[in-house]
Amino acid sequence: MKRIPVSFLLLCFLLAETSFSLPRFASRTGAKCQSCHVNPSGGGMRQAFGVQYGRETLPVPTWSEELGLDDFSTKLSEFVSVGADVRTLFYAQQIPDSTGQGSTTNNAFFQMQGDVYMNFRLARKVSIYIDKGIYSGFEIFGLLNILPANGHIKIGKFVPNYGTKVDDHRTFIRDQTGFSPERGRSELTGGEVGFSPGPVSVTAGVYNAADGFGGGGSSNKAFLGRADGVFKLSEDLFLGLGGNVFSREGGGGSQTTLFGGMGSLSYGDLTISGEVDWIRNKVAGTTTTGLVSYVEAGYVVTPGVDLKFIYEFYDPNIDVKAGAVSRYSFGFEFFPISGVEVRPVYRISHEDPVDLKNNEFNLLIHFYL
């Protein structure tokens, strides 16, 4: 087995048990994902509280007040609400040559995201949710918030509720686990049931293992189990804990199983969160276990400016002493006015055993509604 990555040691210190965290904004406020988002899994269209937080808490206060809209609302009527996320990326990346020691530089603009959301209320606790992306991404499901203990039923086509929904789809915890557009369509047709009593949330789901046009194409299934919570320890201290598992059947008896643990700790303006996932692939009687991990630290220097540091680690086979990749990202998030984010980040990559010259600079411009 390879050396234990720094992120794994940090998580052991942070968690003391296998755990699952919430995104950093939830960690800072102590709110659940469904407090800010229509989708109980988090991400996508924002609820009224999420809209208010994004427009009043994140931006530079003076600029936001000068350019803000009075009585702003994403509700077109009592029955229809809308939202959107537009992310445009400029990147400059080193391209290693055949030796890995020299490199050239490539730069370009890339439309990273363009999603439009709509939510239709059919009854007080029943709605239809639609998320259409600029590329092939598409989620549509019926949501019934009718179960006891603040529970819900979700039926349709959507991304299973596994892992932290960070907005960079190239992070190892999204890409290597299969929940990134980099790997193709990550949405699956099926259903999830969730309960949220108090600070704890529990989710279970069953889906087609792979979706084809007009149907699943086979009887293979995927299964999800998840439990997480965010706990207020003091006025300024919040702790997120939880755990999840996802198993997907494949052809010929193959199977992929993910075991994930995450946690978060937020005190005042400092938030630390992380995730560790073991990826077990069973093919033709041979089992390979990989490891991915992620640690993010954010600090609010002043309203509108968040310093950001991320460490990532990926080992495709923990039984082999080579082939691991580590990445370090430094930058900050700037929210000048309501609905606008600017994020410059420099990323350093380190490969084992041969370190390639493939560092990169990213400048992300994000418009959100």
HELIX and SHEET records of a PDB file:
HELIX    1   1 VAL A    6  LEU A   15  1                                  10    
HELIX    2   2 ARG A   24  THR A   29  1                                   6    
HELIX    3   3 CYS A   33  CYS A   36  1                                   4    
HELIX    4   4 ALA A   48  GLN A   52  1                                   5    
HELIX    5   5 TYR A   53  THR A   57  3                                   5    
HELIX    6   6 PRO A   61  LEU A   67  1                                   7    
HELIX    7   7 PHE A  172  ASP A  175  1                                   4    
HELIX    8   8 PRO A  181  ARG A  183  5                                   3    
HELIX    9   9 GLY A  251  GLY A  253  5                                   3    
SHEET    1   A17 VAL A  80  PRO A  96  0                                        
SHEET    2   A17 SER A 103  ALA A 123 -1                                        
SHEET    3   A17 VAL A 126  LYS A 132 -1                                        
SHEET    4   A17 PHE A 138  LEU A 147 -1                                        
SHEET    5   A17 GLY A 151  PHE A 158 -1                                        
SHEET    6   A17 LEU A 188  PHE A 195 -1                                        
SHEET    7   A17 VAL A 200  ASN A 208 -1                                        
SHEET    8   A17 LYS A 221  LYS A 232 -1                                        
SHEET    9   A17 LEU A 237  GLU A 249 -1                                        
SHEET   10   A17 GLN A 255  TYR A 267 -1                                        
SHEET   11   A17 LEU A 270  VAL A 283 -1                                        
SHEET   12   A17 THR A 286  THR A 302 -1                                        
SHEET   13   A17 VAL A 305  ASP A 315 -1                                        
SHEET   14   A17 VAL A 325  PHE A 334 -1                                        
SHEET   15   A17 VAL A 340  GLU A 351 -1                                        
SHEET   16   A17 GLU A 360  TYR A 368 -1                                        
SHEET   17   A17 VAL A  80  PRO A  96 -1                                        
END                                                                             
